[in-house]
Amino acid sequence: MSLPVVIVGASLGGLRSAEALRRSGYAGPITVFGDEPHAPYNRPPLSKDALAGPVSHAAVAFPQRAATADVLWRLGIRIESADLEGRRVRTADGEDVAYRALVVATGLRPKRLSPRTVGLSGAFALRTLDDAGALSDALVPGARVVIAGSGFIGCEVAASARQIGCQVTVVGSAQLPMLGPLGAALAEGVMRRHETRGVSFRMGTHVADVLGEHSVEGVRLADGSELPCEVLVEAIGSVHNTEWLRGNDVDAELGLRTDSAMRVLRADGSPWADVFAVGDVARFPNAIYGDTPASIEHWNIPTETAKRASRVLAMQLADDPGLPAVVAERFAPVPSFWSDQYDIHLLAFGLPAVADRAELLAGRPEEDCVYGYYVGDHMVGVCGIGMRSEVMKYRDEVSRYGQVPIGESA
Amino acid sequence: MVKIQVDRTQCQNFGSCVIEAPNVFSLNANDEMEYTPEADDSELDNVEAAVDVCPMQAIALVLRS
């Protein structure tokens, strides 16, 4: 019996990796470790519909395909460490598992305001199904809710909580919510729509302190003002889950650095032949953006990177002579994101966040509209409220190779 | 033959499927998704990709010989 391909992480990236290995012709054993007790499920609904009432795992679970029926899912097991030279990983219980190849798909976890809020009654972060269940229970009509963070998760939770009938205040460090990805014009429009529905914003500040000893009683902002609340949602960004790879020759700063074949790189830039990273945890070069390595935390990226990694890995395991040619192929997945807040349906392609200016392309800012985002003359992103056919027309334009180098934290 | 089913209660007309399998899925003038419930075997890879990328996970693939 040959050693398995071990996939660490049983969410979208891990699932798609297993599926794509089979599709790429690898028929050997696959073991997937996941620290959650649940089989892979879709996370985007968790900040939207799932907060309105109890949501079952079945309602958000990804369908399992026949091709991956023989994959060994070891769920509820956390991998604590890895020895890449010795080709093995160790579980929290101390079990050593040897592998033939390793796929890192451990994703992100929410950043917290302070160690004190972890486990504090009334303080919530949102990443997992269980997180959503706990938050959903706390979002009752009339509850005073402070949301720390004004990005997509913060704004989606604000919309969901408001629709439940909570009193909602969003606290954000930027001047406008979702300012980075949407640009000022669209961000301001979306903020107005939130305000029309009764959400309060405290922008240009942040939560400096959480009040309450045994449960959340309020927050103190950086300007000294206090907001009483029963519920605090921490939506201030994410941390890459790479600590378990400590002690190995990898570059895990701002995500696990890979080459364009999704092979994890050593500090000297040479790839590990048998270690891959996919999804949110990976910091990979994208040919659209001049091959600057970046981790892109959009929903379509785990699927795209898993397909790329698994194709390369399957060829390598089969000693396929075509491998060098495939590794040399350009890898240029187009980032895309969407967000639903009330009846506002945002859809975007590219990376509007790296733009230096935005331009209205269609519609009216206070209604359905489409904005283009530019660096110089290059369109780097397109985002619309509604008008999906119109948004899609620009997808090719924002997908051209080598447009603009981006910063490493896009 | 590839047989396709879309859960209309889930579909929100994102159009991600249109990018992956333009011969099977399209957006009409009202930005509503339309699709052909049966497609040639040659569309299998594209339809599988469409299933994968659907944000609402609304597309199901039923294979027939």
Interface residues (C-beta under 8 A of the other chain):
Chain A: R16 R23 N42 P44 F62 P63 W299 N300 T303 S336 W338 D340 H345 L347 G386 M387 R388 S389 M392 R395
Chain B: Q12 N13 F14 G15 S16 V18 I19 L27 A29 D31 E48 D52 V53 P55 Q57 A60
